Amino acid sequence: MITPTGTQVNITEGKDNIFRTCFTDPYQGKLLAKFASENQKAKKVAILRNTSSDYSNGIADEFKKEAEKLKLDLVADESYGDNDNDFKAQLTKIAKANPDVLLIPDYYEKIALIVPQARDAGIKAKFIGSDGWDGVINVMDKSQLNLVDGSCFSNHFALDSDDQRVKDFVKKFKDKNKEDPSAFSALSYDTVYLLKQAMEEAKSEDKDKVVEKIKNIEFDGITGKFKFNEDNNPIKSASMMEIKDGAYKFNSTVKAD
């Protein structure tokens, strides 16, 4: 089995024939701390996490660990639940702590609710987030898009990449579906072609032979070049996307290890 979008660590742990093409939640947390330190030159960081979500907690916990290693000052670690819509109390505490960067590792529906309240609370920090942010500009009111301008989030590929294969993929997808491909689309595409390459290299459909080829494969896809570690997770870079003028723009590439 190869999952294109399953990010929880235990999906592949101890499972010889299960792989993923996306990065794990902790991997994102680690690279986001690195991005905050090296790219954003942050000194003080804060977290606002969804404690109802393994996804959000997994990213936040690893960000916290890595921030400590990088000598970043974690000035706030606030939380909310899935059913919360009012974040004023948490955001007021964060505003008083005055971080340079605020990590909000959640999905775009929550981000669209949190960001306006964060700015109303007086938070001036740069927002950074995880791949769950992909889609936020589609759900936010157009009059509020300026509130996320300059925010950055980790993603699996960049729509505006200069790579010709990515350009071709985006064009063909858009021609057929009348919309841009999401990161999930790119990951699913790579998953199919990863299996294809492994079967071709194995010259067989035998499960054990294909699994062995996947374990040792060097794959170059739409979401980047990668191979697998001992836990069948890809060793790959993330595309950091920046929201500018209501659109996603490639900012930089970050690798956790």
ZAPA-57571 format. One record per residue (C-alpha): residue number from 0; chain; x, y, z; residue in one letter. Coordinates in Angstrom, 3 decimals. Each point is the difference from the previous one (the first is absolute). Last residue first. Layout:
// ZAPA-57571
num=NUM | cadena=A | px=X | py=Y | pz=Z | residuo=a
...
//
This chain:
// ZAPA-57571
num=256 | cadena=A | px=17.175 | py=16.743 | pz=7.698 | residuo=d
num=255 | cadena=A | px=-3.073 | py=2.247 | pz=-0.009 | residuo=a
num=254 | cadena=A | px=0.286 | py=1.162 | pz=-3.605 | residuo=k
num=253 | cadena=A | px=-1.181 | py=3.456 | pz=-1.033 | residuo=v
num=252 | cadena=A | px=-0.597 | py=1.438 | pz=-3.460 | residuo=t
num=251 | cadena=A | px=-0.870 | py=3.661 | pz=-0.449 | residuo=s
num=250 | cadena=A | px=-2.759 | py=2.543 | pz=-0.630 | residuo=n
num=249 | cadena=A | px=-2.199 | py=-1.369 | pz=-2.789 | residuo=f
num=248 | cadena=A | px=-3.057 | py=2.202 | pz=-0.453 | residuo=k
num=247 | cadena=A | px=-3.597 | py=-0.783 | pz=0.962 | residuo=y
num=246 | cadena=A | px=-2.506 | py=2.674 | pz=-1.003 | residuo=a
num=245 | cadena=A | px=-2.172 | py=2.670 | pz=1.661 | residuo=g
num=244 | cadena=A | px=2.518 | py=2.812 | pz=-0.346 | residuo=d
num=243 | cadena=A | px=2.815 | py=-2.107 | pz=1.419 | residuo=k
num=242 | cadena=A | px=-0.380 | py=-3.185 | pz=2.043 | residuo=i
num=241 | cadena=A | px=3.388 | py=-1.659 | pz=0.374 | residuo=e
num=240 | cadena=A | px=0.682 | py=-3.665 | pz=-0.716 | residuo=m
num=239 | cadena=A | px=2.833 | py=-1.960 | pz=1.556 | residuo=m
num=238 | cadena=A | px=0.662 | py=-3.002 | pz=-2.210 | residuo=s
num=237 | cadena=A | px=0.992 | py=-2.914 | pz=2.187 | residuo=a
num=236 | cadena=A | px=3.067 | py=-2.147 | pz=-0.541 | residuo=s
num=235 | cadena=A | px=0.135 | py=-3.778 | pz=-0.054 | residuo=k
num=234 | cadena=A | px=0.994 | py=-3.120 | pz=1.882 | residuo=i
num=233 | cadena=A | px=-3.100 | py=-2.085 | pz=-0.572 | residuo=p
num=232 | cadena=A | px=-1.318 | py=-2.206 | pz=2.819 | residuo=n
num=231 | cadena=A | px=0.368 | py=-3.781 | pz=-0.196 | residuo=n
num=230 | cadena=A | px=1.125 | py=-0.201 | pz=3.657 | residuo=d
num=229 | cadena=A | px=3.610 | py=-0.800 | pz=-0.973 | residuo=e
num=228 | cadena=A | px=0.170 | py=3.063 | pz=-2.236 | residuo=n
num=227 | cadena=A | px=-1.397 | py=0.304 | pz=-3.516 | residuo=f
num=226 | cadena=A | px=1.308 | py=1.794 | pz=-3.085 | residuo=k
num=225 | cadena=A | px=-0.884 | py=3.412 | pz=-1.334 | residuo=f
num=224 | cadena=A | px=0.072 | py=2.479 | pz=-2.843 | residuo=k
num=223 | cadena=A | px=-2.818 | py=2.519 | pz=-0.133 | residuo=g
num=222 | cadena=A | px=-3.772 | py=0.301 | pz=0.222 | residuo=t
num=221 | cadena=A | px=-0.456 | py=-0.405 | pz=-3.763 | residuo=i
num=220 | cadena=A | px=2.271 | py=-3.029 | pz=0.034 | residuo=g
num=219 | cadena=A | px=3.580 | py=-1.240 | pz=0.096 | residuo=d
num=218 | cadena=A | px=0.183 | py=-3.358 | pz=1.754 | residuo=f
num=217 | cadena=A | px=3.087 | py=-1.771 | pz=1.264 | residuo=e
num=216 | cadena=A | px=-1.218 | py=-3.454 | pz=0.961 | residuo=i
num=215 | cadena=A | px=1.537 | py=-2.267 | pz=2.609 | residuo=n
num=214 | cadena=A | px=-3.051 | py=-0.718 | pz=2.158 | residuo=k
num=213 | cadena=A | px=-2.251 | py=0.215 | pz=-3.075 | residuo=i
num=212 | cadena=A | px=2.049 | py=-2.688 | pz=-1.764 | residuo=k
num=211 | cadena=A | px=-0.267 | py=-2.348 | pz=2.989 | residuo=e
num=210 | cadena=A | px=-3.764 | py=0.547 | pz=0.170 | residuo=v
num=209 | cadena=A | px=-0.316 | py=-0.860 | pz=-3.710 | residuo=v
num=208 | cadena=A | px=1.946 | py=-3.255 | pz=0.427 | residuo=k
num=207 | cadena=A | px=-2.025 | py=-1.016 | pz=3.050 | residuo=d
num=206 | cadena=A | px=-3.327 | py=0.749 | pz=-1.677 | residuo=k
num=205 | cadena=A | px=0.663 | py=-1.878 | pz=-3.250 | residuo=d
num=204 | cadena=A | px=-1.201 | py=2.184 | pz=-2.882 | residuo=e
num=203 | cadena=A | px=3.334 | py=-0.436 | pz=-1.761 | residuo=s
num=202 | cadena=A | px=2.716 | py=1.683 | pz=-2.025 | residuo=k
num=201 | cadena=A | px=1.142 | py=1.328 | pz=3.388 | residuo=a
num=200 | cadena=A | px=1.148 | py=3.250 | pz=-1.630 | residuo=e
num=199 | cadena=A | px=-3.277 | py=0.275 | pz=-1.916 | residuo=e
num=198 | cadena=A | px=-2.027 | py=-0.791 | pz=3.118 | residuo=m
num=197 | cadena=A | px=1.903 | py=2.618 | pz=2.009 | residuo=a
num=196 | cadena=A | px=-0.407 | py=2.630 | pz=-2.726 | residuo=q
num=195 | cadena=A | px=-3.766 | py=-0.597 | pz=-0.229 | residuo=k
num=194 | cadena=A | px=-0.357 | py=0.110 | pz=3.789 | residuo=l
num=193 | cadena=A | px=1.766 | py=3.364 | pz=0.096 | residuo=l
num=192 | cadena=A | px=-2.103 | py=1.129 | pz=-2.964 | residuo=y
num=191 | cadena=A | px=-3.254 | py=-0.606 | pz=1.871 | residuo=v
num=190 | cadena=A | px=1.275 | py=1.624 | pz=3.189 | residuo=t
num=189 | cadena=A | px=1.328 | py=3.004 | pz=-1.913 | residuo=d
num=188 | cadena=A | px=-3.447 | py=0.738 | pz=-1.432 | residuo=y
num=187 | cadena=A | px=-1.590 | py=-0.392 | pz=3.429 | residuo=s
num=186 | cadena=A | px=2.527 | py=2.422 | pz=1.477 | residuo=l
num=185 | cadena=A | px=-0.667 | py=2.559 | pz=-2.742 | residuo=a
num=184 | cadena=A | px=-3.770 | py=-0.254 | pz=0.459 | residuo=s
num=183 | cadena=A | px=0.307 | py=0.247 | pz=3.784 | residuo=f
num=182 | cadena=A | px=2.133 | py=3.124 | pz=-0.448 | residuo=a
num=181 | cadena=A | px=-2.942 | py=1.511 | pz=-1.846 | residuo=s
num=180 | cadena=A | px=-0.279 | py=0.151 | pz=-3.776 | residuo=p
num=179 | cadena=A | px=-1.225 | py=3.272 | pz=-1.510 | residuo=d
num=178 | cadena=A | px=-3.530 | py=0.096 | pz=-1.388 | residuo=e
num=177 | cadena=A | px=-1.818 | py=-0.685 | pz=-3.268 | residuo=k
num=176 | cadena=A | px=0.357 | py=-3.766 | pz=0.506 | residuo=n
num=175 | cadena=A | px=1.463 | py=-1.110 | pz=-3.342 | residuo=k
num=174 | cadena=A | px=1.860 | py=3.125 | pz=-1.083 | residuo=d
num=173 | cadena=A | px=0.984 | py=0.694 | pz=3.612 | residuo=k
num=172 | cadena=A | px=1.519 | py=-3.452 | pz=0.455 | residuo=f
num=171 | cadena=A | px=1.854 | py=0.229 | pz=-3.307 | residuo=k
num=170 | cadena=A | px=1.360 | py=3.460 | pz=0.826 | residuo=k
num=169 | cadena=A | px=1.034 | py=-0.891 | pz=3.560 | residuo=v
num=168 | cadena=A | px=1.751 | py=-3.192 | pz=-1.127 | residuo=f
num=167 | cadena=A | px=1.802 | py=1.793 | pz=-2.838 | residuo=d
num=166 | cadena=A | px=1.213 | py=2.752 | pz=2.339 | residuo=k
num=165 | cadena=A | px=1.116 | py=-2.605 | pz=2.537 | residuo=v
num=164 | cadena=A | px=1.929 | py=-1.844 | pz=-2.699 | residuo=r
num=163 | cadena=A | px=1.563 | py=3.256 | pz=-1.171 | residuo=q
num=162 | cadena=A | px=1.340 | py=0.837 | pz=3.469 | residuo=d
num=161 | cadena=A | px=-0.364 | py=3.781 | pz=0.448 | residuo=d
num=160 | cadena=A | px=-2.477 | py=-0.575 | pz=2.836 | residuo=s
num=159 | cadena=A | px=-3.086 | py=2.241 | pz=0.163 | residuo=d
num=158 | cadena=A | px=-2.291 | py=-2.703 | pz=1.372 | residuo=l
num=157 | cadena=A | px=2.585 | py=-0.885 | pz=2.628 | residuo=a
num=156 | cadena=A | px=0.153 | py=-3.492 | pz=1.462 | residuo=f
num=155 | cadena=A | px=-0.495 | py=-1.857 | pz=3.272 | residuo=h
num=154 | cadena=A | px=-0.875 | py=2.983 | pz=2.151 | residuo=n
num=153 | cadena=A | px=1.307 | py=1.877 | pz=3.003 | residuo=s
num=152 | cadena=A | px=-1.693 | py=3.268 | pz=0.857 | residuo=f
num=151 | cadena=A | px=0.857 | py=3.683 | pz=-0.172 | residuo=c
num=150 | cadena=A | px=-1.991 | py=3.116 | pz=0.899 | residuo=s
num=149 | cadena=A | px=1.004 | py=3.191 | pz=-1.809 | residuo=g
num=148 | cadena=A | px=-3.574 | py=1.032 | pz=-0.723 | residuo=d
num=147 | cadena=A | px=-2.299 | py=-1.878 | pz=2.386 | residuo=v
num=146 | cadena=A | px=-1.883 | py=3.113 | pz=1.145 | residuo=l
num=145 | cadena=A | px=-0.040 | py=1.417 | pz=-3.538 | residuo=n
num=144 | cadena=A | px=-2.326 | py=-2.865 | pz=-0.901 | residuo=l
num=143 | cadena=A | px=-2.718 | py=1.500 | pz=2.186 | residuo=q
num=142 | cadena=A | px=-2.098 | py=1.793 | pz=-2.660 | residuo=s
num=141 | cadena=A | px=0.106 | py=-3.139 | pz=-2.133 | residuo=k
num=140 | cadena=A | px=-1.790 | py=-1.927 | pz=2.744 | residuo=d
num=139 | cadena=A | px=2.105 | py=-3.018 | pz=0.841 | residuo=m
num=138 | cadena=A | px=-0.941 | py=-3.395 | pz=-1.426 | residuo=v
num=137 | cadena=A | px=2.043 | py=-0.068 | pz=-3.220 | residuo=n
num=136 | cadena=A | px=3.007 | py=1.771 | pz=1.502 | residuo=i
num=135 | cadena=A | px=0.216 | py=-2.690 | pz=2.677 | residuo=v
num=134 | cadena=A | px=0.269 | py=-2.879 | pz=-2.475 | residuo=g
num=133 | cadena=A | px=3.430 | py=-1.322 | pz=1.011 | residuo=d
num=132 | cadena=A | px=0.207 | py=0.915 | pz=3.687 | residuo=w
num=131 | cadena=A | px=-0.088 | py=-3.700 | pz=0.909 | residuo=g
num=130 | cadena=A | px=3.543 | py=-0.225 | pz=-1.383 | residuo=d
num=129 | cadena=A | px=1.331 | py=1.581 | pz=3.187 | residuo=s
num=128 | cadena=A | px=0.031 | py=3.534 | pz=1.300 | residuo=g
num=127 | cadena=A | px=1.868 | py=3.238 | pz=0.506 | residuo=i
num=126 | cadena=A | px=-1.501 | py=3.322 | pz=1.027 | residuo=f
num=125 | cadena=A | px=2.311 | py=3.007 | pz=0.267 | residuo=k
num=124 | cadena=A | px=-0.612 | py=1.785 | pz=3.275 | residuo=a
num=123 | cadena=A | px=-1.919 | py=3.255 | pz=0.411 | residuo=k
num=122 | cadena=A | px=-2.646 | py=-1.352 | pz=2.371 | residuo=i
num=121 | cadena=A | px=-2.310 | py=2.807 | pz=1.073 | residuo=g
num=120 | cadena=A | px=-3.012 | py=-2.049 | pz=1.072 | residuo=a
num=119 | cadena=A | px=-1.809 | py=1.101 | pz=-3.170 | residuo=d
num=118 | cadena=A | px=2.910 | py=-1.473 | pz=-1.998 | residuo=r
num=117 | cadena=A | px=-0.422 | py=-3.310 | pz=1.770 | residuo=a
num=116 | cadena=A | px=-3.788 | py=0.074 | pz=-0.395 | residuo=q
num=115 | cadena=A | px=0.381 | py=0.435 | pz=-3.770 | residuo=p
num=114 | cadena=A | px=2.525 | py=-2.897 | pz=-0.086 | residuo=v
num=113 | cadena=A | px=-1.938 | py=-2.502 | pz=2.114 | residuo=i
num=112 | cadena=A | px=-3.143 | py=-0.581 | pz=-2.054 | residuo=l
num=111 | cadena=A | px=1.694 | py=-0.452 | pz=-3.390 | residuo=a
num=110 | cadena=A | px=2.662 | py=-2.119 | pz=1.716 | residuo=i
num=109 | cadena=A | px=-2.696 | py=-2.308 | pz=1.313 | residuo=k
num=108 | cadena=A | px=-1.306 | py=-0.748 | pz=-3.504 | residuo=e
num=107 | cadena=A | px=3.576 | py=-0.181 | pz=-1.339 | residuo=y
num=106 | cadena=A | px=1.076 | py=-2.978 | pz=2.057 | residuo=y
num=105 | cadena=A | px=2.205 | py=0.245 | pz=3.080 | residuo=d
num=104 | cadena=A | px=3.562 | py=0.742 | pz=1.096 | residuo=p
num=103 | cadena=A | px=-0.120 | py=3.648 | pz=1.127 | residuo=i
num=102 | cadena=A | px=3.603 | py=1.125 | pz=0.610 | residuo=l
num=101 | cadena=A | px=0.401 | py=3.630 | pz=1.063 | residuo=l
num=100 | cadena=A | px=3.251 | py=1.782 | pz=-0.886 | residuo=v
num=99 | cadena=A | px=1.654 | py=3.103 | pz=1.463 | residuo=d
num=98 | cadena=A | px=-1.793 | py=-0.537 | pz=3.295 | residuo=p
num=97 | cadena=A | px=-1.568 | py=2.856 | pz=2.030 | residuo=n
num=96 | cadena=A | px=-0.764 | py=-1.818 | pz=3.283 | residuo=a
num=95 | cadena=A | px=-2.938 | py=2.372 | pz=0.558 | residuo=k
num=94 | cadena=A | px=-1.402 | py=-0.929 | pz=-3.418 | residuo=a
num=93 | cadena=A | px=0.253 | py=-3.699 | pz=0.888 | residuo=i
num=92 | cadena=A | px=-2.043 | py=0.493 | pz=3.153 | residuo=k
num=91 | cadena=A | px=-2.639 | py=1.964 | pz=-1.934 | residuo=t
num=90 | cadena=A | px=-0.057 | py=-2.745 | pz=-2.633 | residuo=l
num=89 | cadena=A | px=-0.842 | py=-2.687 | pz=2.541 | residuo=q
num=88 | cadena=A | px=-2.858 | py=1.995 | pz=1.536 | residuo=a
num=87 | cadena=A | px=-1.350 | py=1.195 | pz=-3.368 | residuo=k
num=86 | cadena=A | px=-0.160 | py=-3.418 | pz=-1.671 | residuo=f
num=85 | cadena=A | px=-3.750 | py=-0.221 | pz=-0.604 | residuo=d
num=84 | cadena=A | px=-1.008 | py=-2.731 | pz=-2.439 | residuo=n
num=83 | cadena=A | px=0.691 | py=-3.081 | pz=2.109 | residuo=d
num=82 | cadena=A | px=-1.466 | py=-3.354 | pz=-1.035 | residuo=n
num=81 | cadena=A | px=3.297 | py=-1.639 | pz=-0.959 | residuo=d
num=80 | cadena=A | px=1.730 | py=1.097 | pz=3.185 | residuo=g
num=79 | cadena=A | px=2.345 | py=2.838 | pz=0.954 | residuo=y
num=78 | cadena=A | px=3.620 | py=0.421 | pz=1.093 | residuo=s
num=77 | cadena=A | px=2.722 | py=2.420 | pz=1.059 | residuo=e
num=76 | cadena=A | px=3.779 | py=-0.455 | pz=0.066 | residuo=d
num=75 | cadena=A | px=1.550 | py=3.406 | pz=0.682 | residuo=a
num=74 | cadena=A | px=3.455 | py=1.629 | pz=0.257 | residuo=v
num=73 | cadena=A | px=2.046 | py=-2.780 | pz=-1.610 | residuo=l
num=72 | cadena=A | px=3.449 | py=1.651 | pz=-0.145 | residuo=d
num=71 | cadena=A | px=2.007 | py=-1.510 | pz=-2.845 | residuo=l
num=70 | cadena=A | px=3.295 | py=-1.638 | pz=0.934 | residuo=k
num=69 | cadena=A | px=-0.009 | py=-2.251 | pz=-3.093 | residuo=l
num=68 | cadena=A | px=-0.239 | py=-3.103 | pz=2.188 | residuo=k
num=67 | cadena=A | px=-2.931 | py=1.564 | pz=1.873 | residuo=e
num=66 | cadena=A | px=-1.743 | py=0.819 | pz=-3.272 | residuo=a
num=65 | cadena=A | px=0.519 | py=-3.618 | pz=-1.077 | residuo=e
num=64 | cadena=A | px=-1.853 | py=-1.357 | pz=3.012 | residuo=k
num=63 | cadena=A | px=-2.858 | py=2.526 | pz=-0.322 | residuo=k
num=62 | cadena=A | px=-0.348 | py=-0.598 | pz=-3.738 | residuo=f
num=61 | cadena=A | px=-0.148 | py=-3.749 | pz=0.744 | residuo=e
num=60 | cadena=A | px=-2.874 | py=0.476 | pz=2.448 | residuo=d
num=59 | cadena=A | px=-1.834 | py=2.438 | pz=-2.287 | residuo=a
num=58 | cadena=A | px=0.097 | py=-2.289 | pz=-3.040 | residuo=i
num=57 | cadena=A | px=-1.274 | py=-3.055 | pz=1.841 | residuo=g
num=56 | cadena=A | px=-2.531 | py=2.064 | pz=1.939 | residuo=n
num=55 | cadena=A | px=-1.565 | py=1.418 | pz=-3.166 | residuo=s
num=54 | cadena=A | px=-0.248 | py=-3.374 | pz=-1.746 | residuo=y
num=53 | cadena=A | px=-1.161 | py=-1.823 | pz=3.131 | residuo=d
num=52 | cadena=A | px=-2.858 | py=2.515 | pz=0.089 | residuo=s
num=51 | cadena=A | px=-2.218 | py=0.793 | pz=2.990 | residuo=s
num=50 | cadena=A | px=2.860 | py=2.013 | pz=1.540 | residuo=t
num=49 | cadena=A | px=-0.190 | py=2.506 | pz=-2.866 | residuo=n
num=48 | cadena=A | px=3.156 | py=2.085 | pz=0.336 | residuo=r
num=47 | cadena=A | px=0.993 | py=3.662 | pz=0.330 | residuo=l
num=46 | cadena=A | px=3.788 | py=0.128 | pz=0.276 | residuo=i
num=45 | cadena=A | px=2.349 | py=2.909 | pz=0.703 | residuo=a
num=44 | cadena=A | px=3.482 | py=1.031 | pz=-1.102 | residuo=v
num=43 | cadena=A | px=2.564 | py=2.542 | pz=1.199 | residuo=k
num=42 | cadena=A | px=3.362 | py=0.398 | pz=-1.737 | residuo=k
num=41 | cadena=A | px=-1.159 | py=-0.244 | pz=-3.602 | residuo=a
num=40 | cadena=A | px=2.467 | py=0.351 | pz=-2.874 | residuo=k
num=39 | cadena=A | px=-2.866 | py=-0.762 | pz=-2.425 | residuo=q
num=38 | cadena=A | px=2.081 | py=-2.263 | pz=-2.238 | residuo=n
num=37 | cadena=A | px=2.383 | py=-1.631 | pz=2.476 | residuo=e
num=36 | cadena=A | px=-1.963 | py=-0.062 | pz=3.246 | residuo=s
num=35 | cadena=A | px=-3.603 | py=-0.185 | pz=-1.153 | residuo=a
num=34 | cadena=A | px=0.960 | py=-2.329 | pz=-2.869 | residuo=f
num=33 | cadena=A | px=1.852 | py=-2.355 | pz=2.367 | residuo=k
num=32 | cadena=A | px=-3.011 | py=-0.037 | pz=2.299 | residuo=a
num=31 | cadena=A | px=-2.196 | py=-0.767 | pz=-3.017 | residuo=l
num=30 | cadena=A | px=2.388 | py=-2.807 | pz=-1.039 | residuo=l
num=29 | cadena=A | px=-0.382 | py=-1.742 | pz=3.354 | residuo=k
num=28 | cadena=A | px=-3.759 | py=0.356 | pz=0.179 | residuo=g
num=27 | cadena=A | px=-0.375 | py=-1.306 | pz=-3.543 | residuo=q
num=26 | cadena=A | px=2.064 | py=-3.095 | pz=0.828 | residuo=y
num=25 | cadena=A | px=-2.106 | py=-0.519 | pz=3.133 | residuo=p
num=24 | cadena=A | px=-3.186 | py=-0.121 | pz=-2.137 | residuo=d
num=23 | cadena=A | px=1.464 | py=-2.452 | pz=-2.521 | residuo=t
num=22 | cadena=A | px=1.044 | py=0.793 | pz=-3.580 | residuo=f
num=21 | cadena=A | px=-2.099 | py=-1.104 | pz=-2.947 | residuo=c
num=20 | cadena=A | px=0.901 | py=-2.952 | pz=-2.256 | residuo=t
num=19 | cadena=A | px=-0.902 | py=-2.690 | pz=2.539 | residuo=r
num=18 | cadena=A | px=0.974 | py=-3.653 | pz=0.326 | residuo=f
num=17 | cadena=A | px=-1.512 | py=-3.217 | pz=1.374 | residuo=i
num=16 | cadena=A | px=1.679 | py=-3.353 | pz=-0.801 | residuo=n
num=15 | cadena=A | px=2.228 | py=-0.530 | pz=3.039 | residuo=d
num=14 | cadena=A | px=-2.300 | py=1.428 | pz=2.633 | residuo=k
num=13 | cadena=A | px=1.854 | py=0.747 | pz=3.216 | residuo=g
num=12 | cadena=A | px=-0.807 | py=3.698 | pz=-0.227 | residuo=e
num=11 | cadena=A | px=-1.819 | py=0.821 | pz=-3.257 | residuo=t
num=10 | cadena=A | px=-3.325 | py=1.422 | pz=1.190 | residuo=i
num=9 | cadena=A | px=1.398 | py=0.713 | pz=3.471 | residuo=n
num=8 | cadena=A | px=1.475 | py=3.376 | pz=-0.988 | residuo=v
num=7 | cadena=A | px=-3.259 | py=1.651 | pz=-1.034 | residuo=q
num=6 | cadena=A | px=0.318 | py=1.722 | pz=-3.394 | residuo=t
num=5 | cadena=A | px=-2.304 | py=-2.062 | pz=-2.234 | residuo=g
num=4 | cadena=A | px=-0.214 | py=1.941 | pz=-3.289 | residuo=t
num=3 | cadena=A | px=1.492 | py=-2.025 | pz=-2.869 | residuo=p
num=2 | cadena=A | px=-0.347 | py=-3.393 | pz=1.701 | residuo=t
num=1 | cadena=A | px=1.905 | py=-2.915 | pz=-1.530 | residuo=i
num=0 | cadena=A | px=-1.169 | py=-3.526 | pz=0.796 | residuo=m
//
